[in-house]
Amino acid sequence: MRSPLVLGVCIALLLTCSLAADTRFTGAVSDLWSNPDNWNNGLPDADDKVQIEGGALCVLDYDAGVIKHTALEGGNTTHLRLVDGAQVSVRDWSIIGYAGAPEEPHLLEVLGGVYNANARMFIGFLGSGMLVVDYAGVVNLNAQQFAVGENTGGKGIVELRGGSLNLLSNSGLPLRFRAGANSTASMDFSGGVMTQAYTDARAAYVNDHIADGTITA
């Protein structure tokens, strides 16, 4: 027979797990991430999946710490914009264009500050997604892969207009294009830089996609 203490601990653990929920940006007061009234469950933390949907614009202008997931999704184009002073670290996946097919792609703009993707990052997963890096913006992929046009029908667009995209992952090929059936991908450099440690395989992959027009400048 289980003791009351064991049962109590089990119930406490279940309650703790049930408290973890998606944290959705509503923009009820303003477009600033930093205002807890703009979220359905208050400011997101390291256990939360951040959802931005419904055509919302969310502006990150401070250090938001660590969150679990990022998802830009839905039938209306959503925006997450990082400006000077912004920082966020995502400890699991980031998906820009998680689902839905808006006329314009879901958009992550890193115009300043730092976006740390500590695991896989998808631009255009099942939906249409776009990453723009400009001015002093920095995106760091610290593990796994940076994937553009990832799943069936996914449409991914990356534009480096300034700033830097740093592929710091130890993955053999941290950059990946068009992994899904009928997916599309493009990466354009009008400014800014993409960095990764050199290997012959990585250089060949980039050169192959310059040759086929996926990477342009």
N, C-alpha and C positions, 0 to 999 in steps of 0.2 A: 504494500500500500504506500502510495506517495505521501510524503510529509507535507503539512501545510506550507512549510518554508519553500520546498521545491516547487509546489504549485504556484505559490506567490511569485517566485522568480520567473517562472514560465509566463505567467499572465503579464508581468511587468515587461518582459521582452517583447511579447506580442503587441502590447500597447505602444511600446517605443517604435516598433517597426511600422505600425499602422499610421503613426504620425507623419512619416515621410511621404510627401506629396509633391505633385508638380506645382511649381510656383509660376503663375502666369502674370505677365505684365498687362495691366489694364489701362494705364494712362489716365486714371480717373481724375488726377489733380494736375499733372503736367507731363512732359515727356522725359523727365529725369529719373534714371534708375535709382538715384540716391534717396528718393522720397518713398518711405515704406507704404504710404497711402496709394501709391501707383501699382501695388502688387496685391493679388488676391489673398496671399498668406504672409504678408510682410516681406522684408528683404530676404532674398535667397541666400542660402549658405552652402556648405560643402556637401550636404546630403540632398540637395534639390536639383531637379531638372528645370532649367529656366525655359519657359515657353514664351515666345513672342509671336502673336498671330493676330488675325482680324484687321490687318492693315495698320497696325500700331507702329509708331516711331518711338524708339527707346534710345536715349542719349546717355552714355556712360561717361562721367566726367570726374571720377574719383577712383580710389583703390577699392574695388568691390570684393577683394579677397579671393576665396576659393569657392567654386560651385562644382556640381557633379556633371551636368550636361548642359548644352545649349541647343535649342531647337527653334529655328525660324520656319514657320509652316502655315498652311491654310490656303484658302482660295483667293485671299487678298494680299497684295504685296506688303511685307513687313520689313522694317529697317532696324538694325542695331548699329549705332554709330559711336565709335570711341573718339574722344577728342583729347587735347592736351591734359595731362594729369591722370588719365584713365589707366586702370590696370585690372585685369581679371585673369585668373588661372582656372582652367577647366580640367578637372582630373580624369574624366572619362571622355566620351565622344562629343564632338561639336558637329552639328548638321545644319548647314545653311541650305534650305530647300528640302525639308524633311518630307513633306507631303503637300499636295495641292498643286494646281497649275495656274497661277495668276498670269495676267497678261504681261506684267513686268516681273522679273525674278526677285525672290526674297534677297535682301541685300545686307551684307555685313560690310560696313565702311570703317576702316581703321585709319583715321586722319591724324591721330596723335596717340600717345600712350602705347601700351603693350597688351597684346592678346596672346596669352600663353596656352597653347593646346598641348596638354600633357599626355594626350593619347590621340587616337585617330581623328582626323578632321575631314569632313566631306562637304564639298561644294556641289550642290545638285545631287541629291540622293535619289528619292523617288519623285521629287518635284524639281522646280527650277530655282537655282541659287547662284548668287554672284558675290565675289569678294573683291573689294576695291581697297588697295593700300596706297596712301598718298601722304604728302607732306612729311611729318616726322613719325608716321605710324610704323609699328613693328609687330609682325606676327611671327611667333616662334612655335614650330612644331617640334616638341621635345621627345616624342615616342611614336611608334607605329607609322602610319602613312597619311600623306596629304593627297586626297583622292578627288578628282574632278570628273563629274559625270559617272557616278558610282554604281547605281542600281538600274533596274529596268526602266527605260524612258527618262532617266535622270539627265538634266541639262545643267552643266556647270560652266561658269564664266569667271575667269580671274583676270583682273587688270592691275598691273603694278605701275602706278603713275608717279610714285615717289616712295620714300621709306624703304622698308626691307621685309622680305619673306625669308626666314631662316629655317631650313630643313635640317634640324639638329638630330633627328632620329638616327639610331643605329641600324635601322632596317636596310636590307640590301638595296632596295629601290624605294626610298621614301616618297617619291613622286609617282602618281599613277593616274592615267587617263582612260576614260571610257571602259570601265570594268563591266558595265551592265549591257544587256541587250537593248539595242536602239537608243543607247545613251550618246550624248554629245558633250564635247569639251573644247574649251579654248583658253589660251593664256596669252595676254598681250602685254608687252613692255613698252610704255611710252616714257618711262622714268623709273627710278627705284632699282632695286637689285634683288635677286634671289640667290641665296648661298646654300651650299651643301659641301660636305667633305668629298674629295675627289676619289672616285674609283672608275675603272674603265667602263664598267656596266652602267653606272650612273651617267657618265658622259655620253655613251652611246644612246641611251634612252632619250636624253634631251636632244641630241642631234637628229635622231630619227623623227622626233616630233616637230623639230624645226623644218625638216625636209618635207613632212606631210602637211604642213601648214597649221598644225595645232598650236604651236608656239610661234608668235609673230612679234615684230618690233616696229 
